[in-house]
Amino acid sequence: MVRPSQRRELARSAVASGRTSIRHACQTFALSETGYRYQAKASAENARIADWLIRLTTAYRDWGVGLCFLHLRNVKGYGRNHKRVYGIYRELELNLRIKPRKRIVRERPEPLAVPDTIKQVWSMDFMHDQLSCRLPINQCHAKLEVAGSF
C-alpha cells in the first residue's frame, strides 16, 4: 500500500515535469489538493525522538511502540502525544513482526490396562434411584454401589 507521503511525491514529480495539472495529478494518485500542498513541520524534537526510538529498539529488541513511548515519557521527560511517537515509529519502520504462536505438542495417552483376572479391578458409583412419581425406592435416598468391573 502506498502511503500519502509517497503519493504526494509522485503527484509533485508529475506536475514538476509539466505533464499534467495539479488537479489531474491529485485525481490520478487519489490525493486531495490539500494533501498535495501540505508541508510537514519538521522539528528538532522529532529528530531527537527518532534517535531515541532507534536506540531503544536496538537495545531492547522486544520493545514495541508502547514501551518506547512510556520510557520516553517517564524516563527521558518527553511529554508528547503518543500518536506523535507512533507516527515517528512507523515512519522509521521499526514495527515488530508478529510471531506465530507455537503449537503445543500433545503426547498420545497410554492405552488403558486390561485386567488379567476377575476381581482385579473394582469400580465405585454413587447412585440415586426414584420411582416415576418421584418418590425414593427405599428410605435411603442414595446408595453406594460397588461392583467388579471385569
N, C-alpha and C positions, 0 to 999 in steps of 0.2 A: 504494500500500500504506500502511496506517495504522500508524504507529509505536506501540509500547506506551505511551509517554507520552501520546499523543493518545487512545488507548483508555481510559487511566486517567482523563483529564479528562472524557470522555464518560460513563463509568460514575459518576464523582463527581457530575456535574451531574444525572444521572438519579436518584441516591439523594437528593441535596440537595433536589430538587423534591418528594420524597415519593411519587413514582410507583411505586417498586419497592424491593425489598430489596437489600442488598449482594450476596448470593449470586446472585440472579436477574440483576442488572446485570452481574456478572462473567461469568456464563454467556452472556449476550446479546452482550457485547463481546469474548468469547474472551480473558478476562483472569483470571489466578489471583487468589485473595483476598490472597495475599502481595503480588502486584504492585499490587493496589488500595491496600493500606496502606503501600506503600513511599514513603519520603520521601528524596529525594536530599540528600546532604550537600554543599551548595554551599560551596566555599571561595573565599577571596580569590585564591588562586593560580590557580584555574580561570579567573577573570576576567582575570588578567594573561596567562595563556597564550592565551586567546581574543583579547585585544587584540593580542598579538604575532603570532598567526596572521593576523589581519586586516591588520596592517601588512605582513607578509611577502608575503601573496598579492596585495596591491595593488602592492607594489614589484616583485615578481618574478611576473609572471602565469603563467609556465610551471612554477612550482614546485608540486609536489604535496605530499601529507602527509609523504612520506618525507624530502624535502629540508628541509621546515619543521621536522620533528622533529630532524633532525641539526643544524640551525642553533640551535634552542633548547637542545639538549643540549650541543653543543660550544662555542658562542659565548656564549650567554646563561646557561649554567650551570643550567638546569632539568633535574635528573637524574631526571625522572619517566618513568614507563612509557609506551611508545609507544602502547599501547592507550588510555590516558587522553587523549593528544594527538589520537589518531584519533577518539575519541568527541566531543571538543570540535569538531574539524574538521568532522565530519559534522553535528553539531548546528547549526553556523553555515552549513551547506550551501555549503561552499566547494569542493565536488568539481569537478575539472576535467572538461570534456566530452571525450569520446573522439573524436578527429578521425579521419575515414575516410581510409584510405590513398589517395594519388593514384595512378592507374594510369599506367604508363609508355606513352607513345605511340610505337609502333614504326613506323619508316619502311618502306615497301614496298621489297623488294630490286629492284635493277636487273635486267632480263631479260638472260640470257646472250647474249654476242655470237656470231653465227653467222658462221663464216669464209666468205669470198667465193671463194677458190680452193683448189685441192688443195695439201697440204703447207704450209699456212699455220699450222696449229696442230698440235703434237705432244703425245703422252701418254707417260708412263713408268709401268711397272708392275713390281713385284717379285714373281716367281712362284716356286713350289716345286712340282715335279711328282714323283709317285711311282707305282709300279705297285700293283696290288691286293694284292700280297704285301708291300707297304710298303718295297720296295727302290727306290732312285732310278733314274730313267730313264737318266741318264748319270753319269759320275764327279763332275761338278759338281752339288752338291746344290741349288743355287739359280742361277737365271739372270735376267738383266735383259732385259726386252723393251721395245723402243722401237718404237712404231708411229705411223703417221699417223692422226689422228682423223677426217679428212674425205676 
